[in-house]
């Protein structure tokens, strides 16, 4: 599965996009903790998730992009057969 981050320039916009694309529940909000909970215990994640066009998000939200990168690393350690990548 591929999620296109084109035009995503804020943390709320990122979380709204992944909520819609990954089928997160209605209660999901703008929280990295909730993101983690959803990807490990709430929704069935695809075996491969690729974020494309992430550079603008990285430029406008470097702290959140750093958190996303850490979550991606932690997720692969938690679920070695599942992968999240940047392309």
C-alpha positions in Angstrom: 0.0 0.0 0.0 1.2 3.5 -0.8 0.2 6.7 1.0 1.0 9.9 -0.9 2.0 12.8 1.5 1.8 15.4 -1.2 0.5 18.7 0.3 0.7 17.4 3.9 2.3 20.3 5.8 1.0 19.8 9.3 0.7 17.1 12.0 -3.2 17.2 11.9 -3.2 16.8 8.1 -0.9 13.8 8.4 -3.0 12.1 11.0 -6.3 12.8 9.1 -4.8 11.3 6.0 -3.5 8.1 7.6 -6.8 7.7 9.5 -8.7 7.7 6.2 -6.2 5.6 4.2 -5.6 2.9 6.9 -9.2 2.8 8.2 -8.5 3.9 11.7 -11.5 4.2 14.0 -13.5 7.4 14.4 -12.0 8.1 17.9 -8.5 8.4 16.4 -7.0 11.8 16.8 -3.8 13.8 16.3 -1.5 11.7 18.5 1.5 9.6 17.8 0.6 7.3 20.7 -2.8 6.7 19.1 -1.0 6.1 15.8 1.1 3.4 17.4 -1.9 1.8 19.1 -3.8 1.6 15.8 -0.9 0.1 13.8 -0.1 -2.6 16.3 -3.5 -3.5 17.8 -6.5 -1.9 16.1 -6.3 -2.2 12.3 -5.0 -4.9 10.0 -1.9 -3.3 8.5 -0.7 -4.1 5.0 2.5 -6.1 4.9 4.2 -3.2 3.1 3.4 0.5 3.6 5.2 3.1 1.6 5.0 6.8 2.1 5.8 8.8 -1.0 6.2 12.6 -1.5 7.1 13.0 2.2 9.8 15.7 1.7 7.4 18.6 2.1 6.1 17.1 5.4 9.7 16.7 6.5 10.5 20.4 5.7 7.4 21.8 7.4 7.2 19.4 10.3 10.7 18.1 11.0 10.0 17.1 14.6 6.9 15.0 13.5 8.9 13.5 10.6 11.5 12.4 13.1 8.8 10.8 15.2 7.4 9.1 12.2 10.9 7.7 11.3 11.3 6.4 14.8 7.8 4.8 14.8 8.7 3.1 11.5 11.9 1.7 13.0 10.0 0.6 16.2 7.3 -1.0 14.1 9.7 -3.1 12.1 11.4 -4.3 15.3 7.9 -5.1 16.7 6.7 -6.8 13.5 9.7 -7.9 11.5 7.6 -9.3 8.6 5.9 -5.9 8.1 7.6 -2.9 6.6 7.1 0.8 6.4 9.3 2.8 4.1 9.8 6.2 2.6 10.2 6.4 -1.2 
